[in-house]
Amino acid sequence: MLQRWDVFCLPGERDMLTKKHQQRYDAFYTSTHKNEYLDQKTELLVGLSAAMAMNCLPCMDYYLREAKKAGISKGEISEVLAKVMAVAAGQKRLQLKEVVEKYEIDLDGFQEE
């Protein structure tokens, strides 16, 4: 199941890290796939949701392919997508609230529809 992170790198991008940093990142990345508490299915669904939230297209491709191999259903993928959408929508709502409060914007001054 494990796929090396450098598959997602641009040509030469990996050269930007020192050998020590490359080794440490590789070890960290590998450790995220060898879970102590999550089963494979959960790990894949969590990875997919993180990839969706971070808008990482190569990551989504990876997790969708691995999910398919693991027998994860379309319904389960749909549930993950719905949860990511709900969290994103809630975050935007809270972000607007924060701006309105921080900059003291009077929403009552806007026209009603």
C-alpha positions as CSV (number, residue, x, y, z in Angstrom):
1,M,0.0,0.0,0.0
2,L,2.8,2.4,0.8
3,Q,3.8,4.8,-1.9
4,R,6.9,7.0,-1.7
5,W,6.2,10.7,-1.3
6,D,8.6,11.7,-4.0
7,V,6.1,10.4,-6.6
8,F,4.3,13.7,-5.9
9,C,7.4,15.9,-6.4
10,L,8.2,18.0,-9.4
11,P,11.5,17.1,-11.2
12,G,14.4,18.3,-9.0
13,E,12.1,19.3,-6.1
14,R,13.4,16.5,-3.9
15,D,16.9,17.9,-4.5
16,M,15.9,21.0,-2.5
17,L,16.0,18.9,0.7
18,T,19.3,17.8,2.3
19,K,19.8,14.1,2.5
20,K,19.2,14.2,6.2
21,H,15.8,16.0,5.7
22,Q,14.9,13.6,2.9
23,Q,15.5,10.6,5.2
24,R,13.6,12.2,8.1
25,Y,10.6,13.1,5.9
26,D,10.6,9.6,4.4
27,A,10.6,8.0,7.8
28,F,7.7,10.3,8.9
29,Y,5.7,9.7,5.8
30,T,6.2,6.0,6.1
31,S,5.1,6.0,9.8
32,T,1.8,7.6,8.9
33,H,0.9,4.4,6.9
34,K,1.9,2.1,9.7
35,N,-0.8,2.9,12.2
36,E,-0.9,1.6,15.7
37,Y,-4.6,2.4,16.2
38,L,-6.3,2.8,12.8
39,D,-7.2,-0.1,10.5
40,Q,-6.3,0.2,6.8
41,K,-9.8,1.3,5.7
42,T,-9.9,4.1,8.3
43,E,-6.4,5.2,7.5
44,L,-7.3,5.4,3.8
45,L,-10.5,7.4,4.5
46,V,-8.7,9.8,6.8
47,G,-6.0,10.2,4.2
48,L,-8.5,10.9,1.5
49,S,-10.4,13.4,3.6
50,A,-7.1,15.2,4.4
51,A,-6.1,15.2,0.7
52,M,-9.5,16.7,-0.2
53,A,-9.2,19.3,2.5
54,M,-5.7,20.3,1.4
55,N,-6.7,20.2,-2.3
56,C,-3.9,17.8,-3.1
57,L,-4.9,16.3,-6.4
58,P,-2.0,13.7,-6.6
59,C,-2.8,12.7,-3.0
60,M,-6.6,12.3,-3.8
61,D,-5.6,10.1,-6.8
62,Y,-3.4,8.0,-4.6
63,Y,-6.0,7.5,-1.8
64,L,-8.8,6.9,-4.3
65,R,-6.8,4.2,-6.0
66,E,-5.8,2.6,-2.7
67,A,-9.4,2.8,-1.5
68,K,-10.6,1.0,-4.6
69,K,-8.1,-1.7,-4.0
70,A,-9.2,-2.0,-0.4
71,G,-12.8,-2.5,-1.4
72,I,-14.1,0.9,-0.1
73,S,-17.5,1.7,-1.5
74,K,-18.7,4.7,-3.5
75,G,-21.0,5.4,-0.5
76,E,-18.1,5.6,1.9
77,I,-16.3,7.9,-0.5
78,S,-19.5,10.0,-0.7
79,E,-19.6,10.2,3.1
80,V,-16.0,11.5,3.2
81,L,-16.7,14.1,0.5
82,A,-19.9,15.3,2.3
83,K,-18.0,15.6,5.6
84,V,-15.1,17.6,4.0
85,M,-17.7,19.8,2.3
86,A,-19.5,20.4,5.6
87,V,-16.3,21.3,7.5
88,A,-15.2,23.6,4.6
89,A,-18.6,25.4,4.6
90,G,-18.6,25.8,8.4
91,Q,-15.0,27.2,8.3
92,K,-16.0,29.8,5.7
93,R,-19.0,30.8,7.8
94,L,-16.8,31.2,10.8
95,Q,-14.2,33.1,8.8
96,L,-16.8,35.6,7.7
97,K,-18.1,36.0,11.2
98,E,-14.5,36.7,12.4
99,V,-14.0,39.4,9.7
100,V,-17.3,41.0,10.5
101,E,-16.5,41.1,14.2
102,K,-12.8,42.1,13.8
103,Y,-13.5,45.0,11.4
104,E,-16.8,45.9,13.0
105,I,-18.8,45.5,9.8
106,D,-22.5,46.4,10.3
107,L,-24.4,43.7,8.4
108,D,-27.7,45.5,9.1
109,G,-26.5,48.2,6.7
110,F,-26.8,45.8,3.8
111,Q,-29.9,45.7,1.6
112,E,-32.4,43.0,2.2
113,E,-33.4,40.8,-0.8
